[in-house]
Amino acid sequence: MLRPRIIPSLLLHDKGLVKTVNFKSPKYVGDPINAVRIFNEKEVDELAFFDIDATVLNKEPDYVLIEKLANQSRMPLCYGGGVKTVEQAQKIFSLGIEKIALSSAVIHNSKLVTQIADRVGSQSVIVVLDIKKKLLGGYEIYTHNGKKSTGINPIKFAKELEALGAGEIIINSIDQDGVMKGYDLNLIDKIAETISIPLTVLGGAGSLADIEKVIEKHGVIGVASGSLFVFKGPYKAVLINYPTQIEKNKIFKINNSGNTE
Amino acid sequence: MITLIDYGVGNIFAFQNVYKRLDIPTKIAKTSQDLADAQKLILPGVGSFDFAMSQLNGSGMREILDELVNEKKVPVIGICVGMQMMGNRSDEGKLEGLKWIDSEILKFDENLIQQRTKLPHMGWNDVIPVNNHPLFRGLEKDAIFYFLHSFYFKCNNPTDSIAFSEYGISFSSAVNRDNVYGIQFHPEKSHHYGEKLLHNFANL
């Protein structure tokens, strides 16, 4: 049986790892290469890195760091941040990354999805949408670490991205980021019923129960979190953690011989 | 010694790292000369079928590879698209495959996939080996592997299938005929399960 995926999502800032709250006040949580080593040991389903400096500072992706991350990783890796061209995407793939997350570049030029998918295959092209609730209801896509509004409706845009050849969509809730009070389930429902490509949700997990809630409703889905997997306890001490295979099977309702209960 | 075929497609370094940890020497082959002393080959592959085939055809290594595999019977394992390239043809492209195992590469039928998410088949899934094939020797019963693909390998000789997985249908997630092996999942990204399988390949 194909399993849901539980994905630590890590933010790169100034060559270190940070965690934000509502996309603000980045707190240093460690060294990225060391984190990959620890997550290798924990046999993580997939690992996602987002460089939160690249787009804002209009920088090239840090290829040296990306290569080091890919070489260390014994699990599938997703990289996002500052990817604007087919050439950049191809270079990142050649360094050993399985999936590339596009973001602001796609918001302004959605055909980029098709161009990159044609070269490397749809399955490896992911679009991450940073989404904020509107004051009077509904949702809107933001870029540049939540600072620039776009006026674009994420539900309609997700459908368009699927038609353009995106292989997966990650929705990242700005309102729930780092708050650890649960996912925006309403937003997840709305996007999930719109698309048939894989969906990964990010923003808000405070416990494994929050993850379980999403999986119970949506089955095979990617459930990502930053805070939950880097902080421990009420004072948010930095401690990398991740559920064991047995804990995951419980969440997936799989018994130990690999069958569903 | 494991020779990794580097034709500009797929992640050679991930395999190199696994074998480094296992203390098994590897060599990267970029030219036909590099292949001259090959004892065991890995053909990785990602992306689209035609892109991968045209890269391999244009690499200058195609001819000697056919000779090594078909005549000298050097063991070779194709990974993901590398496995699919070993077939006759693919629904995904127009180019001919390597025809090392008599098979067609077909697209999954989305209508048979019950859940909301259809394609690609992406994530961790069970792999059930047939007849204790040595490639899966010593692996736990609940071993799972990472998949990322939308097309699957359909053997024309059913006995070439050595493991099955389920995605809408039951499909061959690993195949073997004589010295030719293929696996649809990514052992280099499948934790200790994948490491075990790559170790087994080295010990064949």
Interface residues (C-beta under 8 A of the other chain):
Chain A: M1 L2 R3 P4 R5 N40 E43 D45 E46 A70 N71 Q72 S73 R74 M75 P76 F93 S94 G96 E98 D118 R119 V120 G121 S122 Q123 S124 G167 E168 A192 E193 S196 I197 P198 L199 H218 G219 V220 I221 G222 Q245 N256 S257 G258
Chain B: G8 N11 F13 A14 N17 V18 V46 G47 S48 F51 E110 Q115 R116 T117 K118 L119 P120 H121 M122 G123 W124 N125 D126 K141 D142 I144 Y146 F147 L148 H149 S150 E166 Y167 H186 E188 K189 H191 H192 G194 E195
